[in-house]
Amino acid sequence: MADVVGGMKQCQLCGSMRATSKVTFNRNIGMLLARQTRTIKANMCKTCLSKNYWEFMGKNLLLGPWGTISLIVTPIYLITNAYTYLSARHNLRGAIE
């Protein structure tokens, strides 16, 4: 799915041949009696990494903590997403956009 060409891989989201990093982001939408989760796991370029990070974090912050289980799960997702994002940005620090 992601072909390697001279150290570059294909971004699994936009299809561009760029330096990528394997990341996993989680999102939680809490409802009073239920919750929805979504996970995205892909090799992402810097652009897709930032776009998806801020989308997932925004929804976690606004819609995440609205339920009993979600009060526990959402902060965990916030921390793990932030750690994943910072690690991936560090790995891609010299990559050309």
Secondary structure as the mmCIF struct_conf table of DSSP 4:
data_model
#
loop_
_struct_conf.conf_type_id
_struct_conf.id
_struct_conf.beg_label_comp_id
_struct_conf.beg_label_asym_id
_struct_conf.beg_label_seq_id
_struct_conf.end_label_comp_id
_struct_conf.end_label_asym_id
_struct_conf.end_label_seq_id
STRN STRN1 VAL A 5 VAL A 5
TURN_TY1_P TURN_TY1_P1 GLY A 6 GLY A 7
STRN STRN2 MET A 8 MET A 8
STRN STRN3 LYS A 9 GLN A 10
TURN_TY1_P TURN_TY1_P2 GLN A 12 CYS A 14
STRN STRN4 MET A 17 ARG A 18
STRN STRN5 SER A 21 GLY A 30
BEND BEND1 LEU A 32 LEU A 33
STRN STRN6 ARG A 35 MET A 44
HELX_RH_AL_P HELX_RH_AL_P1 LYS A 46 LEU A 63
TURN_TY1_P TURN_TY1_P3 GLY A 64 PRO A 65
BEND BEND2 TRP A 66 GLY A 67
HELX_RH_AL_P HELX_RH_AL_P2 THR A 68 ASN A 91
TURN_TY1_P TURN_TY1_P4 LEU A 92 GLY A 94
#
